[in-house]
Structure formats: structure tokens, C-alpha cells
Amino acid sequence: MSRAIHWFRRDLRLEDNAALYHALKSGKQVQCIFIFDRQILDRLDDNKDARVTFIHQELTRLNKELQDLGSSLKTYYGNPIDLWPEIARELKPEAVFANRDYEPYAKERDEQVSKLLSDQNIHFNTYKDHVIFEMDEVLKDDGTPYVVYTPYSRKWKSLLTDFHLKPYLTKDYVDNLLKCEPKPIITLPAMGFESSDIAFPGKSTTLGIIKNYEAQRNFPAIEGTSRLSVHFRFGTISIRDKAAKGQKTSEKWLNELIWRDFYAQILHHFPHVVGNAFKPQYDQIKWSKNEKHYEAWCQGKTGYGLVDAGMRELFATGFMHNRVRMVVASFLTKHLLLDWRWGEAYFAKKLLDYELASNNGGWQWAAGSGVDAAPYFRIFNPYTQIEKFDKQHKYIKKWIPEWGTPRYPKEIVEHKAARELCLATYKEGLNQT
């Protein structure tokens, strides 16, 4: 029988996997592979990066599932462009199947791989799997992309049908997996990494959390959010399955999934947002270069409880509650007047669920420079945020044991003065254009 390859990337699951389904349904014998991409891994500055451990853990699970079906996962380590000629010679596929990735590096990589394979008469087939609607599927009536979330979400919901949420039944075709001897996953030490001791959130979430999401989602001290973001990031769960649950149970929860699609299509249509403000005039703002303030923010030592608790949670767990993400981002850009790109880069290093489109969108929203952004004069009051969302200080005390003692640092800036300086600085920058 002829062979095909399914190339796992951000879709680390067998069930409801679009590209894997099409590979198996093609009738070819399918070999599943994963490439530890050095173009990505070599940029990491922590050899205990928890995301690498998470991927390795999920691949180990995936390999076990494949072995239970008489197949196995083959793993490679290197630059995909260099590896693919070797993989093609070794496995001799007629076709390669993969799910689309929308980040600039991934798109460029896939274009190169597609050409390389085409030169060898190997078809490279890609599919939508990471989002419900992609690229040009949700547009205004005049064919232009939306840059405001609310009308985008209305159009998104109007276009949604049962078809978009229908699962790909890979289990019906698993007999077409290539039968082979078990193969081990490349070890972390072989790639220069060590295992992280961060605990990863589980994949399952109760319907109760989704049902009560709107009422509980803003309170970081309670278990009011699904904590599924890392699983969406690496595709260990199906977006279709979760969107279907949200549609039935909580529109507010479904809205959060729509934000993912919204930011992904923004990145597609406006690639300049990588490194630049969506609204160019915001690149005229004169940001502070105070590295001591930046270090205090990173370490959770600003003297502002909700900010510091959030930064310490991030450092310890690779996760931060979404309400707190908005507070710490506003504080960096508005109270400390530090460039949103500094915060974006730090989150990119520390967040387990980091993905370029949503991270960039969130930071530009906080800075006022992005699509559908908070106006620059909207500045979160850190005291009011505590009063509203952590009145008993349960979240703060969990992450700041020295809270309320002389050991806790004094505020590095005074709120009212920082707010006034922010307004003046933004006005000056924006009036230049």
C-alpha cells in the first residue's frame, strides 16, 4: 500500500483531528511524526521551559495511544527544512497531511516544506483545525476584515452551523495507521532540556464551571475558569468539541473562544502587529526605559498586591488568571509607562498557553494601540480592582506570603501621579501624528 505522513504540530490528539482524519481516510498507510523544531527550541533561554516538558509529556501519551493501535510515533529533532528530505527518503510518502498554523514563522516554514515536497512529487495537504473560522471566513459585507470584536462575534455566530462543530471521526479509520514496532520519543536531555516541575492543568472541565463562567470568571481566588488554555494552545483538546459545549451551556464562555479566532484573523490580515502597534500613531509614544521598574514588575515586587500576586502566579505555574492579566498589563503600560512589547516578550517566555496572536492582541488592547482596544485614558485602578475582584485578599495572600508585613515592598510609583503622567505622555505622543 502507498504511504502518507501525518505531521503533528499544534494538534496533539488522535480524536477529532482534521488532518489526521483526511490522512487516514485517504486509504494510505499513515505514519505519524513530530518534529522538535530547533528554529523554535533554540530561541528558548530556559532549559527547563515547561512548555517543552508539556509537549514531551503529551507526545509520550500520544505514542502510547498509537502503540495500542499497533502503530507508533516517529520523532525528529532539527530544522524541518533540513529534515524533510531525509524524512521523505526514509518513509517514501505519496502525501503529507498537517493542520494549518497561522503564525508568521509557521506559514513561512510550511511554504518552504510544500515547495520542497512538491519538487519530489509529494502532495502537502493542510487543513483547518485550530480555530472554528480562519483567515477570510468571517468578513464584513464589503469583503474587508473586522477590527472590532463585537460585530465580528455577531457575524461569527450568524455563520456558525452544526457542520462547523461536527467532529472528525478518526476512530473509524484507525486501521489505516501504519503497523510498526514501538519507537521511543526523543528524550529531553538529548535535546539539551531538563524536565520542568510545574504542574500542568488537566484537560477535563466540569460543565458547572462553564455554566457559571459569566458569574465567576473575574474572581482569581476561586476556581471559576476552565484552565484549558494550554490544551487549546497545543491542540490536546478539540476546539469544535468545546465550542459545542459552550454553545449549549454558556455564551460568555463561547465568546472567549471567539476571541481566539478574532485575534488569529487579525494576525493574518495585519501582520505588522508583530513588533508594531496596530494603530501606527501609538508607536510615537515615548516609553520609559526604567529597567528597575521592569524588574520589579517581573518579580512581583511593585507594592501593588494584585499585580504582584499575578506575576508570582505566572512565575510559579506558567498561568495567570485572565482578569489579572489585564491588570498587570495595564499597570506595566500605564502606571510604569513601559513599552507593551516588553510585557509581551515576558509573557511569551513564561506563559504555558502562549500563542502569538492572542498574546499580541491582549497586550495591544491593554496599551490602547491595538484593535478594539481600551482607550488610552482607561487606566485600571489597582486598588479598585482588588476591592471588586479580591476583596478578602485570598488570591493576594496565596501568592504573597509577606502581604501586610514590613517585608512587603512599598509601592514603586504613586497611583495618582502615575495616572497623570500616563495621560500626559500618551497625549503628547498621539498629538505628534
C-alpha positions, 0 to 999 in steps of 0.5 A: 500500500502507498504511504502518507505522513501525518505531521503533528504540530499544534494538534496533539490528539488522535480524536477529532483531528482534521488532518489526521482524519483526511490522512487516514481516510485517504486509504494510505498507510499513515505514519505519524511524526513530530518534529522538535523544531530547533528554529523554535527550541533554540530561541528558548533561554530556559532549559527547563521551559515547561512548555517543552516538558508539556509537549514531551509529556503529551507526545509520550501519551500520544505514542502510547495511544498509537502503540495500542493501535499497533502503530507508533510515533516517529520523532525528529529533532532539527530544522524541518527544512533540513529534515524533510528530505531525509524524512521523505527518503526514509518513509517514501510518502505519496502525501503529507497531511498537517493542520494549518498554523497561522503564525508568521514563522509557521506559514513561512516554514510550511511554504518552504516544506510544500515547495520542497515536497512538491519538487519530489512529487509529494502532495502537502495537504493542510487543513483547518483545525485550530480555530472554528473560522480562519483567515477570510471566513468571517468578513464584513459585507464589503469583503474587508476584515473586522477590527472590532470584536463585537460585530465580528462575534455577531457575524461569527455566530450568524455563520456558525452551523452544526457542520462547523462543530461536527467532529472528525471521526478518526476512530473509524479509520484507525486501521489505516495507521501504519503497523510498526514496532514501538519507537521511543520519543526523543528524550529531553536531555538529548535535546539539551532540556531538563524536565520542568516541575510545574504542574500542568492543568488537566484537560477535563472541565466540569460543565458547572464551571462553564455554566457559571463562567459569566458569574465567576470568571473575574474572581482569581481566588476561586476556581471559576475558569476552565484552565484549558488554555494550554490544551487549546494552545497545543491542540490536546483538546478539540476546539469544535468539541468545546465550542459545542459545549459552550454553545449549549451551556454558556455564551460568555464562555463561547465568546472567549473562544471567539476571541481566539479566532478574532485575534488569529484573523487579525494576525493574518490580515495585519501582520505588522502587529508583530513588533508594531502597534496596530494603530501606527500613531501609538508607536510615537509614544515615548516609553520609559526605559526604567529597567528597575521598574521592569524588574520589579514588575517581573518579580512581583515586587511593585507594592501593588498586591494584585499585580504582584500576586499575578506575576508570582502566579505566572512565575510559579505555574506558567498561568495567570488568571485572565482578569489579572492579566489585564491588570498587570498589563495595564499597570506595566503600560500605564502606571510604569509607562513601559513599552507593551512589547516588553510585557509581551516578550515576558509573557511569551517566555513564561506563559504555558498557553502562549500563542502569538496572536492572542498574546499580541492582541491582549497586550495591544488592547491593554496599551490602547494601540491595538484593535478594539482596544481600551482607550488610552485614558482607561487606566485600571485602578489597582486598588479598585480592582482588588476591592471588586475582584479580591476583596478578602485578599485570598488570591493576594495572600496565596501568592504573597506570603509577606502581604501586610508585613514590613517585608512587603515592598512599598509601592514603586510609583504613586497611583495618582501621579502615575495616572497623570503622567500616563495621560500626559505622555500618551497625549503628547505622543498621539498629538505628534501624528 
